[in-house]
Amino acid sequence: MACYYDTWLIAIGVGGLSLIAYYSVKIALPDSSLYQYVLSAVLGVFMAQFIYQMHGLFEMHFFAFIGSALLITYQKWKLQIPLTIVVVVHHATLGYLQDIGYSQVYFTQLDHFPLQTFIIHGALAATVFFICGLWAYQLKKYNEQHTLQTIELGELQQEARLSVERKKSAEALEERNIILESITDAFFAVDHHWVVTYWNSMAEKVLCTSRNDILHHRIWDVFSDSVGSLSYQKYHEAIDTNQAVHFEDHYAPLERWYEISAYPSATGLSVYFKDVTERKLSQMLLTASEKKYSDLFQLSPLPMWVFDMETLQFIDVNEAAVKHYGYRREEFLSMTILDIRPAEDISAVQSTIAGYQPGEERQRPGIFRHRKKSGEIIQVDVQSTSIQYKDKTARVILANDITERLNYIRAVEKQNEKLKEISWMQSHVVRAPLAKIIGLVPLINDADETITERQRMLAYLLLAANELDDVIRTISEKTNTIEINSLTTF
């Protein structure tokens, strides 16, 4: 609302201080309800602020009713008191100041606020505050009764549940056995002496051990080759700490990997496990592939990096980039790709990034300007493509610094322009004085010419010779500016 009458100072100052007061109390006293009373007063201040910002617009007084209604959610009728006090003090004070002619009060857009109107206004507000307080009181009372009834109902349900459970204990045991036989995980149970009390059919299949060979035997007697293994250690850890354990282990005799969860109980230990050999082999292949990628990435002679398409943050960078750009690896990983661009290029970079389509894998070549840590601006030929990197949508960048190549091309083009200019001078400017000389020589040799005429033609000849000399000197100077040596060296 500050834009209507340019009340930014009031909006930020009063509104900001009110929010600071509310959050300061809420953070400083997290276990206290004092912040709720501060909120009640702040809602009253907001009402006064909004009335002032809208230069006394009468409808803004209704925010007091909105604040009163909001406070019902706390179920405390006493929260209406701070709001009521702020509203009464505000209306009485500002109404009086406006009536006595004090300027810029902005209490109401009326010229005069009579006492009768003030009383009716206050009575209606008091009625709303009373009703909201009553609703808060009734709501709290209803919730307390509902909570008590819920507890009583829960106790009755618990008694009924226990009765049903006692009647169905035998059925539950049989049902448990059916479930344990039907689950896709292998399962076995042992008592505190490590004697196997249950061994389902999937366990027979996964561990290649029949139920008759292991039931009522100590598991470490049957699987003596597992004593001291990771499984052995984890099972004992679960029993000793009475905490469930989850892990993966390799069983060498069968050359298989298993994902295992063990849960201790009052009767012993229950173990669920399944064969994850295929997944484990896939992970190993993926790890090898990632290592191969990492080696290619780090050993590349050209700068390379990977950045997050969402945050534009560098998430990996190779050694060539560290050396070429001058940033340490830690510095790179704390930066975004915008940090290596000149400020005037950032909007163009953002537009380019926005143009990438989700899942786009094709390479996007282009020449861009980059800034090294030293501040040097370089021209870079960039190749990029989309990848999935550590569960992030990213792009991998290959950057080839072509600054020297472009400088060389520009130097060659500049020298070509000079050579063109020299060629033009040779074909046009040199011809003019040379034509004059060629035309004057036969005239000088003419025997019919007088001495005076010959002297005048000699003067013209000297002038043409000097003009030709100036042209040749200019050509020589331009030729000397061509940096032949530097181009040849490059």
N, C-alpha and C positions, 0 to 999 in steps of 0.2 A: 504493500500500500504506500510505500514511501515515494513512489514515482508520481503520485497524484499531486501532492503539494510540496514535493522536494523536502521530505522530513527524514532524510537519511541519517542525520545525527541522532535524532530521537530513536529511530528504528534500531540502529546499531548500538547506541549508547545504553538506552534504557532496556531494550530487548536483550542485549549482550550481558549486561550486569545481572538481569533477572535469571538468565540461563546459568551464569557462573554461580550465583547464589544457590540455585537448585542442585546443580551437579556437585558443587563443593560439599554440601551437606550430605548428599547421597553417597559420595565416595569416601568422605572422612568418617561417616558413621553408618557403615553398611548394615549393621544389625539394629539400627534404630529406625523408628517411623517418623522422626522429626522432618525428614525430607518431604513427607506428605503434607505437613502443615506449611512448610515453605512453599510447596507447589500451590496450595490454596491461596496464599498471599500473592504469589507470582501471577496466577490467573487473574486476580483483581487488578494487578499492575498492568497486565496485558490489556484488560478492558480500558483502563485509563489511557494507555498508550495509543490504542486503536482509535478511541474517540478523538484524541488530540490530532493524530495523523490525518484523520478525515475531516478536520476542522468542525467538530461538533456534530457530525452526521448522527441523527438520533438513533438509527438502527444499530450503531456500533455499541450502544448500551446493552444490547441483547447478549453480547459476549459474556456478560456476568452470568446469565442464565446457562449459557453453554458450559462455562467453567464449573458451575454448580452441579450440572448434570454429569460432567466427567468425574467429579469427585465421588459420585455414588459407588463407582467400581471398587473403592477402597473399603466400603462397608463400615464407615465411621461417620456418624452424624456430626461429631465435633469438628470435622474438617470444614464444615460450612462456616464456622465462626471466623477464621482469619479472612476469608473471602468477604464475608458480610461486613467486617470492620473496615476493610480497605474500600469497599463500595460506598459505605455510609460516609466515611471521612472524605473520600474523593468527591461525592455528590454535594455534600454540605459545603465543603471548602470552595470548590470551583464554581458551584452554583451561586454562592454568596459573592465571590469575586466578580463574576460576570454581571450580577445584578447591580453591583455598585459601580459598574462601568470600567472595570479593569480590562485593558486591551489584551488581545491574543490569548485569552483563556481557552477558547474553543470548547466550552462545555456543552453547548447546544447551539443549533442554528437559529433558535428563537431569540428575539430581541430581549425578552424578559422571561424569567422562569419563576412564576408565582409560587407562594408557599403551598397553596392548595394542590397545584400540579406536583410539587416536590413530595407532598405527603402521599398522594395517590401513587406516584412513581415508586416511592419507598415501600408502601404497603404491598404493592404487587411483587416487588423484588423480594420482600421478606416472606411473602407467601410461597414463592418459588423455592427460596432457600429452605424454608421449613419443610416443604413437601419432599425436596431432594434429601434433606437430612433424615426425614421419616423413612423414606425408601431405603436409605443406607442402613438405618437401624433395623428395619424389617428384614432386609436382605441378609444381614449378618445373623439375625435371630433364626431365620429360615435355614440358613446353611448349617448353623450349629445343630439344629434339630435333625436336619437331613444327615449330618455326619454321625450323630448318635444312633439314628435308626439304621444307618449303613453298617456301623460296627455291630449292633445287635443282630442284624440280618446275617452278617458275615459269620458270627459265632454259631448261629443256628445252622447255616450252610455247612460250616466246618464239622459240626457234630453229625449232620446227616451224611457228609462225605466219608467220615471215618467209619460210620456204620456200614455204608455201602462197600467201602474198601475191605473191611473185615470179612464181609460175606463173599466177596469176589476174589479173595487172595489166591485161592487155588486156581481159579480161572485165569487170573492175571499171570501167574507163574507159567501156566501152559501157553498163554498167549505170548509171553516173553520169549519162550523157546521157539515158537513159530516165527516170531519176528527176527530173532537172531539167526535162524536158518535161512530166512528169505532175503536178508540184506546183502547188498553186493560187496560189502567189505568183509574181509576175513576177521574173525573175532575169537578170542579165547579169554578165559578167566582163571586166575590162580589165587590160592589163599595165602596167608602170611608166611607159610612154609614153602611157597613156590610150587605147591602141588596143583596140577591142572584140574580145575573143576568143570570147565566147559570148553569145548572145541568144536566150532561149527564146520559145516561141510565146505565152506569157502576156504577156511584155514587148511583143511585137508588138501585142497587143490593147490593153493598158493605156496604152501611150504612142503608139499609132497610128503605129508606125514598123516597116516590114518588116525582116526579117533581112538581106535582100540590100542594103538601103540603108545599113546601119550596120556590118555585120560587116567587120572589118579596116580600119575607119576610126577616126580619133580622135573620141571621143565629144563633145568640145567643139567640133569642127567641125560635127557634125550638129546638136547642141543648143547653138548659139552664144548663144541667148537666155538660157541658164542660167548663163553665165559670170558669176561674182560672186554668184550666188544662195547660199542657205543650203546647198543640196546640194553646190554647188561647194566651199564652205568646209569642210563636214564630210568630204567625200571626201578632200581634201588633208590634213585633220587626221588621218584614219585612217592614211593613208600615212606622214605625218611622225612620228606617235607610235607607230605599229605597234599601235594599240589599236582595238578595234571601237567603232563609234558607232551610236547608235539615236536617231532623231529623226523629226519630221513636217515636211513642206514642201508649199507650195502652188505648183502649176505653172500660171501665169497663162494661157498660150496655150490650155490645155485646160480651164481653170477647175475643176481637180480637186485634191484633197488626197491625199497619199501618206504611208503609214507606211513608213519606210526603215530597214534595218539593213545596215551595210557592214562587211565583215571583211577586213582586210589579210592578205596571205600573201606567201610568198617570190616568187610569180610575178606579183603585182599586187593587185587588189582584187575581191572578190566582193560583189555587191549584191543583196539581196532587198527587194522592195517590193510593196505592195498598195494598191489604191484604198480609201481610208477616207472618201470625201467624204460619204457618207450619215451616218456616225457623227459626223463633224466638224460637219455642219449640226445634228444633234440636240444636240450639246454646246453649240453657239452658242445654240440655242433655249432649252436648259436654263439657260444662263448668264443670258440675258435674263429668263427667268422668275424666277430667283433674285434678280436685281436688282430686279425689280418687287415681289417679296415683301419684300425688304429695305427698299425705299422705303415700302411700306405699313406695315411693322413699325415702322420708325424714326419715321415721321411721325404715328403714332397718338397722339391727345391723351390716351389712357388708358394707364396702365402695362401693359407686356407683357414677357414673358420666355419663354425656352425652357429646359427642364431635362431632364437625362438621366434616364430612368426607372430605370436600373440604379444609378447612383451618387447620384442626386438633385442633382447639381451643376448650377449655372447655366451654360449654354453660350452664351446670348445674352440681351441685355437692351436695351430701347429707352431713349431719352432721357427720356421721361415717367416711367419707373420710377426712373431716377437722380435726377431732380428731386424726385419725390414722397417717396421713401423716404430720401433723404439720403446714400446710399452712392455712392461713385465707381464707375464701370464696372469698374475693375480689382478693387475690393473685391467687387462682385457676383460676378464670374467666379471668385473664389477661395472662394466660399461655396456652401452647399447651401440648398435651400428650407426646411430645418429651422431655419436660422439667423435667419430673419425671422419665426419663430413663437414665441409665449410657451412657456416650458418645459413648462407644464402641458398644452399642446395637442399636443406632439410625438407621443405615443403614438397619438392619434386620427388625426393626419396619416399616420403610418406605416400604420395600418389602412386608411385610405382609399386610399393608394397600392397596398397589397397587393391591394385589391379590383379594380384595373384589370385587364382581360383583355388578353392579347397581341393587338395589331392593332386594339384598340378605337378607333373613330374618332368615335363620337358625343360630343357635348358633355356635360359634367357640370357643371351650375350648382350653386352653393352659396354660403353666406355663412360666412366664416371670419375669425378674428382674426389680424392681422399686426402686427409690431413694427417701427417705423421705427428708424433709426440713433440718433435722440434718445431712444429708449426709449418713445415714445408708442405706445399700443395703439390700432389702428384696426379698424373693421369693414369687410370687403371682400366685394363681390359678385364671385365668380370664375366665369369661363367657361373651360373647358379642352377640348382635343381632342388626340388622338394624331397625331404626324407622324413622318416619317423625316427627320432633320436631320443632314447630313454623316455618313451611314452609321451613325447612332445612333438607337435607339428613344427617342423623346422626346415631351414634351407641350408645347404652346404654351398659355400662360396669358394671359387678359385680365382685369385686376383693376380694379374700379371701387370707389373709396372711398365708402362710403355712411354713414360715421360721423355726419356732420352731419344727414343725412336721418333716421337712426334716432333721433338725439338729439331732433330736432324732433318725430318721432312720439311718442316717450316723453313729451316736454314737453306735447304736445297731450293725450295720454291722462291725464297727471297733472292738467292743468287741467280736463279733463272730469270727473275724479273730484271735484275741488273744487266744480265747478259743480253736480254731482249732490248733493253734501253741502249746498250752499247752498239748492238747490231743496227738498231734504227738510226743512231747517230752516224755510224759508218756509211749507211746506205743513203742517208738524206742530208745530214748537216755537213758532212765532209765534201759532198758533191758540189755544193754551192760555191765555196771559195776555189775549189779545184777547177770548176768550169770557167770561172773568171780568169784564172791563170792561163788555162789553155787558150782562151779567146784573146788574151792580151799579147801573148808571145808572137803570133804572126804579124800583129800590127806593129810591134816594136821593130821587127826585121824588115818592114816595108821601107824601101829606100826613098819613097816619095814623101814620107813624113818629115816634118821639120823637127829641129832639136827641141823646141818648146813642146810640141805634141808628144815627142818621145819621152821627155821628162815627166809630163803629166801621166802618161801611160805607165811609166816606171813607178810613179807614186801609187797608182791604182794597183799595180802588181805587188808592191810592198804591202799595201793594205790587205790584199787578198791572202798574201803569204802569212801575215800576222794572224789573220782570222783563221786560217788553216792550222796555224800553230796552236791557237787557243783551243780549237776543237780537239786536236790531237792530245793536248795536255789534259783536257776534261776527260777524254776517253781513258787516258793513262791513270788518272786519279780514281775513276770508277773501277777500273780493273784491279787496282791495288786494294780496294775494299773487299774484294771477294776472298773469303777465308778458305783458300784452297787447302792449306795444310790441315786445318781442323777437320774439314770434311774428309780428307784422305785418311787421317788418323782414325776417325770414327769408323 
